[in-house]
Amino acid sequence: MNDKGKALLEGGPQDLPERIVAITAPEVDLKIELRNGYEHFRQTARRADTPEGPLPVYEWWERTEMPG
């Protein structure tokens, strides 16, 4: 399995639509839009076994609200 371009999200809101997401580049923080804000995830040194094979784990670290 080629895991470049995908990651497993850990933590954050329970109602995230997906836990395995596409990434544009390793080590770049992820920003997921959800309920008029953004959930922010950072890469960890861990990997997890998933139905799609072993993937890097990104951990939730904060939420920011959209302006307006």
Protein Blocks (a to p, Z undefined) as FASTA:
>chain_A
ZZehiacdeejjfklfbfbdcdfbghiacdddeehiacdddddfbdcddfkbpadddddf
bdcddeZZ
